[in-house]
Amino acid sequence: MRSSLSVSLVLFFIVTNLHCFPLSFTIAYQIPSTKNQDGILAESPLPPEQTILQKHVSFFDRNHDGIIYPIETFQGFRALGFGILLSTVAANFINAGLSQATRPGKSPSILLPIEVKNIQLGKHGSDTGAYDTEGRFVASKFEEIFSKHALKNPNALTFDELMEMVKSNRVPKDYKGWVASFVEWKILHVLAKDKDGLLTKDSVRAAFDGSLFFQKEKEGKKIDEISST
């Protein structure tokens, strides 16, 4: 239901601030594969040397200068179809949570810039491990998402399978990571599920490399047009 989605989004934004967590299911233009951890190069305005995690957040770098300011985060969420209120909350919490984490050794800035090149410093725990500590794509960990948890369809996850996967990744007492991962995957399911409610392997791959955001922006749907179930 829409109310459930709204609560999840607000919770996610709060967790982002507390945990320095970069959830932008952004869309890079390289789709990772098990044969090439840097992905399959497609048309892209982004530097090809970027890591997959950098590509994952670069959707919000609206002017491609390597810095994401709150106004750009706001614009990114609006481009995805989110309302003004949630986009404002997202911009404030995400930038407040990630700004200093991605600017090591620098004084805090009231402008709350996020440095894309250091986005791996905001990586949270209790995740799939599909990004390593340098922000690179780990193909084997990505494949494990489906080999271990996609029981009904080897190339897609049901919502129940998705939640079981999230639960299995929990690190003891990493409560912020638990919540961050839950809300991250909940939002991805809302954004990318197919007509049967399945989250396909291609959609998850596109979320990891960032291309999902660009696809959703092109579709031009409003978030209230997407059911949360």
Stockholm file with secondary structure:
# STOCKHOLM 1.0

chainA/1-229         MRSSLSVSLVLFFIVTNLHCFPLSFTIAYQIPSTKNQDGILAESPLPPEQTILQKHVSFFDRNHDGIIYPIETFQGFRALGFGILLSTVAANFINAGLSQATRPGKSPSILLPIEVKNIQLGKHGSDTGAYDTEGRFVASKFEEIFSKHALKNPNALTFDELMEMVKSNRVPKDYKGWVASFVEWKILHVLAKDKDGLLTKDSVRAAFDGSLFFQKEKEGKKIDEISST
#=GR chainA/1-229 SS CHHHHHHHHHHHHHHHHHHTCCCCCCCCSEECCSSCTTCEECSCSSCTTSCHHHHHHGGGCTTCSSEECHHHHHHHHHHTTCCHHHHHHHHHHHHHHHTTTTSTTSCCCTTCCEEGGGGGGGCCSSSCSCBCTTSCBCHHHHHHHHHHHCCSBTTEECHHHHHHHHHHTCCTTCHHHHHHHHHHHHHHHHHHCCTTSCEEHHHHHHHHHSHHHHHHHHHTCCGGGSCCC
#=GC SS_cons         CHHHHHHHHHHHHHHHHHHTCCCCCCCCSEECCSSCTTCEECSCSSCTTSCHHHHHHGGGCTTCSSEECHHHHHHHHHHTTCCHHHHHHHHHHHHHHHTTTTSTTSCCCTTCCEEGGGGGGGCCSSSCSCBCTTSCBCHHHHHHHHHHHCCSBTTEECHHHHHHHHHHTCCTTCHHHHHHHHHHHHHHHHHHCCTTSCEEHHHHHHHHHSHHHHHHHHHTCCGGGSCCC
//
